[in-house]
Amino acid sequence: LAALPALCVLLGRHLGLSRRAANLGALVAAFHPGLAFASTTLYPTALTAVALTSGVVLSSLAERKGRISTAIAGGLALGIAGCATSTFAPLPVLVSIYLLFKRKLRIALIVGIIGMLPTLAWVARNRMVMGGWILATNGGVNLYVGANDEATPLTENWVPAPFAAGRDATGRDEVVQDHAYSARARVW
């Protein structure tokens, strides 16, 4: 997380911001309360923020300077962000599409292919461990919480769980439970 302010300065300067504006962005990143809190927990927020910012900066530099090593590093950083927070998993492909529009075919292919490797490795790991080609098993739970009639602004992210975590009494594993949460949410 300590690298984030420096990355924000680099990104700001690359975007053409003044030194003062880039430093202000770095200051906001350094003292952002959400990042400060997340860095003290096991949430992947800090890793995602650093990997995402690094990936954007490095991919942008690769586009501008045409360096393969920078494209590899940018793709890898974007891939790590996608593994840490599955919402960002498609980002290497989206950045590659942007790079294609900028007519940087070689850089686009490198960022896209290298960027998808961490996600593909995690999906392969989940296939071996959980028996399914999945990236994350929180989609059904999130849908369940969001669609739950018992959810109110005061419940935040907690509603009564109909299934136990891990393997429950019927032997259902995490993947099966995620599908069950998703099915139950669709009923609402």
C-alpha positions in Angstrom: 0.0 0.0 0.0 3.0 2.3 0.5 3.6 2.3 -3.2 0.1 3.6 -4.1 0.9 7.3 -3.6 4.0 7.1 -5.8 2.0 5.2 -8.4 -0.7 7.9 -8.3 1.9 10.6 -8.9 3.2 8.7 -11.9 -0.3 8.2 -13.3 -1.2 11.8 -12.7 1.9 13.1 -14.5 1.3 10.6 -17.3 -2.2 12.0 -17.7 -0.8 15.4 -18.0 -1.8 16.7 -14.6 0.3 19.4 -12.9 2.8 18.3 -10.2 0.5 19.8 -7.6 -2.6 17.9 -8.9 -0.7 14.6 -9.1 0.6 15.1 -5.6 -2.9 15.9 -4.4 -4.1 12.6 -5.9 -1.3 10.8 -4.1 -2.3 12.5 -0.8 -5.9 11.4 -1.2 -4.6 7.8 -1.9 -2.3 7.9 1.1 -4.9 9.0 3.6 -8.0 7.4 2.1 -9.9 5.9 5.1 -11.2 2.9 3.2 -7.7 1.9 2.1 -6.3 2.6 5.6 -9.0 0.3 7.1 -8.6 -2.4 4.5 -4.8 -2.5 4.9 -5.4 -3.8 8.5 -7.7 -6.6 7.4 -7.6 -9.7 5.3 -9.7 -7.9 2.6 -7.9 -7.8 -0.8 -8.6 -4.1 -1.2 -5.0 -2.9 -0.6 -3.5 -5.5 -3.0 -6.2 -4.7 -5.6 -5.6 -1.0 -5.4 -1.8 -1.3 -5.8 -2.0 -4.0 -8.5 -4.7 -2.1 -10.4 -2.9 1.2 -10.3 0.4 -0.5 -11.2 -1.3 -2.3 -14.1 -2.8 0.9 -15.5 0.5 2.9 -15.1 2.6 0.1 -16.7 0.2 -0.6 -19.5 0.0 3.0 -20.3 3.8 3.3 -20.3 4.0 0.2 -22.5 1.6 1.8 -25.0 3.6 5.0 -25.1 7.1 3.6 -25.2 6.5 0.2 -26.8 8.5 -1.8 -24.3 7.7 -5.4 -24.0 9.0 -5.8 -20.5 6.7 -3.0 -19.4 3.8 -4.6 -21.1 4.5 -7.9 -19.3 4.7 -6.2 -16.0 1.5 -4.2 -16.7 -0.4 -7.4 -17.8 0.8 -9.3 -14.7 -0.3 -6.5 -12.4 -3.7 -6.3 -14.0 -4.0 -10.1 -13.7 -3.1 -10.0 -10.0 -5.8 -7.3 -9.5 -8.3 -9.6 -11.2 -7.3 -12.5 -9.0 -7.5 -10.4 -5.8 -10.9 -9.0 -6.7 -12.7 -11.0 -9.4 -14.6 -8.0 -10.6 -11.4 -6.9 -12.3 -10.7 -10.2 -14.0 -11.7 -9.0 -17.5 -9.6 -5.9 -17.2 -6.5 -7.2 -19.1 -8.8 -8.0 -22.0 -10.4 -4.6 -21.9 -7.0 -2.8 -21.7 -5.9 -5.0 -24.7 -8.9 -3.8 -26.7 -8.0 -0.2 -25.8 -4.4 -0.9 -27.0 -5.7 -2.4 -30.2 -7.6 0.8 -30.9 -4.4 2.6 -30.4 -2.8 0.3 -33.0 -0.4 -1.4 -30.5 -1.0 -5.0 -31.5 2.1 -6.5 -30.0 1.6 -4.6 -26.7 -2.1 -5.5 -26.7 -1.4 -9.2 -27.1 1.2 -9.3 -24.4 -0.9 -7.3 -21.8 -4.0 -9.5 -22.6 -2.3 -12.9 -22.5 0.0 -12.2 -19.6 -2.8 -10.5 -17.7 -5.1 -13.5 -18.0 -2.5 -16.0 -16.7 -3.0 -15.3 -13.0 -6.8 -15.7 -13.4 -6.5 -18.8 -15.5 -4.1 -20.3 -12.9 -6.6 -19.6 -10.1 -9.5 -21.1 -12.1 -7.4 -24.2 -12.7 -6.6 -24.4 -9.0 -10.3 -24.1 -8.2 -11.1 -26.9 -10.7 -8.6 -29.2 -8.8 -9.7 -28.2 -5.3 -13.4 -27.4 -5.7 -14.3 -29.4 -8.8 -15.6 -26.5 -10.8 -14.2 -24.1 -13.5 -14.9 -21.0 -11.4 -13.1 -17.9 -10.4 -15.0 -17.0 -7.2 -17.8 -18.5 -5.2 -19.2 -15.3 -3.8 -21.5 -14.4 -6.7 -24.5 -16.4 -5.4 -24.0 -15.0 -1.8 -23.9 -11.4 -3.1 -27.0 -12.0 -5.2 -28.7 -13.5 -2.2 -27.8 -10.5 0.1 -28.8 -8.0 -2.6 -32.1 -9.7 -3.4 -33.1 -10.6 0.2 -36.4 -9.4 1.4 -35.0 -9.3 4.9 -32.1 -6.9 3.9 -32.5 -3.3 5.1 -30.1 -0.4 5.1 -29.3 -1.3 8.7 -28.4 -5.0 7.9 -25.4 -3.9 5.8 -24.0 -7.1 4.3 -25.6 -9.5 6.8 -28.8 -11.4 6.4 -29.7 -14.8 8.0 -27.8 -17.5 6.1 -29.8 -20.5 5.2 -26.6 -22.6 4.6 -23.6 -23.2 6.8 -20.2 -22.1 5.6 -17.8 -24.7 4.2 -19.3 -28.2 4.0 -22.7 -28.4 5.6 -24.5 -31.3 7.2 -25.5 -32.6 3.7 -21.9 -32.5 2.5 -22.5 -29.7 0.1 -19.3 -27.8 -0.7 -18.7 -24.1 -1.4 -19.5 -24.3 -5.1 -22.8 -26.1 -4.5 -23.7 -23.7 -1.8 -23.0 -20.7 -4.0 -25.3 -22.2 -6.7 -28.0 -22.7 -3.9 -27.7 -19.1 -2.8 -28.0 -17.9 -6.4 -31.1 -20.1 -6.9 -32.7 -18.9 -3.7 -32.0 -15.3 -4.6 -33.7 -15.7 -8.0 -36.9 -16.8 -6.2 -37.2 -13.3 -4.8 
